[in-house]
Amino acid sequence: MAAASPLHLSAGLRPRKSSIALAVVAAFISVVCAAPAQEQGEVSMRLDVVAWGDSIGGLSFKTPRGDGKITARAFTYSEPVQYRGPRLLEIHQTGSGKIEKTELPGTPDDEKHRSIPLPLPEPGASDDGPPVSAELARRREESPTLVSLALLPASSRRATILLAPAAQGTYRAYVIDDDPAKLPSGSVRVHNLAPIDILMQFSDGTRRELKPGATMNIKAPGGHTAYRLAYRKGEEWVVQENNMIPVPEGRQTQFVVLKSDNRFFLSADGATGGYLQSVTLTREASP
């Protein structure tokens, strides 16, 4: 079974208060609205579930062959689950879903982000997330434990499901086709899950503008690549970050740019800085 690795936080990419960018939809991401034709067929693959927010426990996949109990860790891989069943995956939850939080150790870079306090909502403020899809709401009438639907790739050996909080205790699922053939060892895939255009520049001279939901692969000889991240503000590009992405040989690496107000991105004292956030997901490459 592939080993999971800790999450690498990119210094300088820390949030100010905003809603999670749930409007991002692209070819490599499937946001389920569940047309009947999409439900047909059966798939077999390994699945990783990542929480786009606080870690989520008590999850299971409902399939004709039984349930697989899983925990979605905050912005990092957990143990992969072998899945065989309908392409339209039902994700159920028992209990509150809350799990014990683990504090991440601070780094010297955190000292750079201790001047701008995070604006938090007033007590009692509501932030329920996007509405529940019609198909999910219909199914929940018969199965109250159902909290998300994920439309899996029709032909793939592996996929990652990002679960973002939505209304009424449900989750919006984003599905990334993670077939190993599409992300070879020694390369990194960059995802723009922010609601704005970004510009990525790399040490090999590659320069690419990514629309919301767009993705790109970049080779990283030597086990890392330096990058510059900028985002569009009006007609201008605002440079946010110059940093390094570690890309270990023999591991599959994904670099995700997003916008989130989750406390996961805060420094130890609650300070924050920067307009966007980033996470680097890395795991042992599948054969």
Secondary structure, 3 states (H helix, E strand, C coil): CCCECCCEECCCCCCCCCCCCCCCCCCCEEECCCCHHHHCCEEEEEEEEEECCCCEEEEEEEECCEEEEEEEEECCCCCCEEEEEECEEEEEECCCCCCCCCCCCCCHHHHHHCCEECCCCCCCCCCCCCCCCHHHHHHHHHCCCEEEEEECCCCCCEEEEEEEECHHHCEEEEEEECCHHHCCCCEEEEEECCCCCEEEEECCCCEEEECCCCEEEEECCCCEEEEEEEEEECCEEEEEEEEEEECCCCEEEEEEEECCCCHHHCCCCCEECCCCEEEEEEEECCC
